[in-house]
């Protein structure tokens, strides 16, 4: 069982930055592939970024949605059981509730159904 708690959301102007955190419980955090998803009002949940766990034989692998490549950076600190999402050059279209997720897949996938645990989400609002 893994419990995930997101934080760091808020209101920011376009072009600004935010850093989201996801604190995880449990001793096996490092083994999980972690990901960030987001859901804007009236839209489906979408994959943002993911990072593999230490179980990956070729090291930590990251994956990003095309819409955030070059602007967002996902990282993890296994010693602190924490996942991060550094978001730069934010745009109004980035406004959404951001969720972190944990799964046992070897590498991050954009399919939410492959993740076993989810946090409650944190709101990010980007004003124009």
C-alpha positions as CSV (number, residue, x, y, z in Angstrom):
1,X,0.0,0.0,0.0
2,X,1.3,3.4,-1.0
3,X,-0.2,6.7,0.1
4,X,0.5,9.8,-2.0
5,X,0.1,13.4,-1.0
6,X,0.6,16.3,-3.5
7,X,1.6,19.8,-2.6
8,X,2.9,22.9,-4.2
9,X,0.1,24.0,-6.4
10,X,-1.2,27.5,-6.5
11,X,-1.9,30.6,-8.6
12,X,0.8,31.8,-10.9
13,X,1.0,34.2,-13.8
14,X,1.8,33.0,-17.3
15,X,5.5,32.6,-17.8
16,X,6.0,31.8,-14.1
17,X,7.2,28.7,-12.3
18,X,5.9,26.2,-9.8
19,X,7.4,23.1,-8.2
20,X,5.0,20.3,-7.2
21,X,5.9,17.7,-4.7
22,X,4.4,14.3,-4.0
23,X,5.2,12.7,-0.7
24,X,4.8,8.9,-0.6
25,X,4.5,6.6,2.4
26,X,6.0,3.1,2.5
27,X,9.4,1.7,2.3
28,X,9.3,0.6,-1.4
29,X,8.8,4.0,-3.0
30,X,12.1,3.7,-4.9
31,X,10.8,0.6,-6.7
32,X,7.7,2.3,-8.1
33,X,7.4,4.0,-11.5
34,X,6.0,7.4,-10.7
35,X,4.0,9.8,-12.9
36,X,2.2,13.1,-12.9
37,X,-1.2,13.4,-14.6
38,X,-3.4,16.4,-14.8
39,X,-7.1,17.1,-15.4
40,X,-8.5,20.4,-16.6
41,X,-12.2,21.3,-16.1
42,X,-14.3,19.5,-18.7
43,X,-11.4,17.5,-20.0
44,X,-10.1,14.0,-19.6
45,X,-7.2,13.2,-17.4
46,X,-3.9,13.4,-19.3
47,X,-0.4,12.2,-18.8
48,X,2.2,14.8,-18.0
49,X,5.5,13.1,-17.1
50,X,6.8,9.9,-15.6
51,X,10.0,8.4,-14.2
52,X,10.9,4.8,-13.6
53,X,12.0,3.3,-10.4
54,X,15.3,1.7,-9.4
55,X,14.0,-1.6,-10.7
56,X,14.6,-0.5,-14.3
57,X,17.7,-2.3,-15.6
58,X,18.7,0.7,-17.7
59,X,18.4,3.3,-15.0
60,X,16.0,6.0,-14.3
61,X,14.0,6.7,-17.5
62,X,11.8,9.8,-17.9
63,X,9.0,10.4,-20.3
64,X,7.1,13.6,-21.1
65,X,4.0,14.6,-22.9
66,X,4.8,16.7,-26.0
67,X,2.9,19.6,-24.6
68,X,5.4,20.0,-21.6
69,X,8.7,18.9,-23.1
70,X,11.4,21.5,-22.5
71,X,9.3,23.3,-19.8
72,X,8.6,20.6,-17.1
73,X,11.1,18.4,-15.4
74,X,10.2,15.3,-13.3
75,X,12.6,14.0,-10.7
76,X,12.5,11.9,-7.6
77,X,14.4,11.7,-4.3
78,X,14.2,8.1,-3.1
79,X,15.8,9.0,0.2
80,X,13.0,11.4,0.9
81,X,10.2,9.3,-0.7
82,X,9.3,12.3,-2.8
83,X,8.4,12.9,-6.4
84,X,8.8,16.4,-7.9
85,X,7.6,18.3,-11.0
86,X,9.4,21.5,-11.8
87,X,7.2,23.6,-14.1
88,X,8.6,26.5,-15.9
89,X,7.2,28.9,-18.6
90,X,3.7,28.1,-17.5
91,X,0.8,28.8,-19.8
92,X,-2.9,29.2,-19.1
93,X,-3.5,25.8,-20.8
94,X,-1.5,24.2,-18.0
95,X,-4.3,25.1,-15.5
96,X,-5.5,21.8,-14.1
97,X,-5.6,19.6,-11.0
98,X,-2.3,17.7,-10.9
99,X,-2.1,14.2,-9.6
100,X,0.8,11.9,-8.8
101,X,0.5,8.2,-9.4
102,X,2.5,5.1,-8.6
103,X,2.7,1.9,-10.5
104,X,4.7,-1.3,-10.8
105,X,5.2,-1.0,-14.5
106,X,8.9,-0.9,-15.5
107,X,8.7,2.4,-17.3
108,X,6.2,5.2,-17.3
109,X,3.2,4.9,-19.6
110,X,0.6,7.5,-20.5
111,X,-2.2,5.2,-19.6
112,X,-3.6,6.0,-16.2
113,X,-5.0,2.5,-15.9
114,X,-1.5,1.1,-15.4
115,X,-1.0,2.9,-12.1
116,X,-2.1,1.4,-8.8
117,X,-2.1,4.4,-6.5
118,X,-3.1,8.0,-6.8
119,X,-3.0,11.1,-4.7
120,X,-5.9,13.5,-4.2
121,X,-4.4,16.2,-6.4
122,X,-3.2,19.8,-6.2
123,X,-4.7,22.7,-8.1
124,X,-2.5,24.7,-10.5
125,X,-4.0,27.9,-12.0
126,X,-2.1,29.9,-14.5
127,X,-3.5,33.4,-15.2
128,X,-2.9,35.2,-18.5
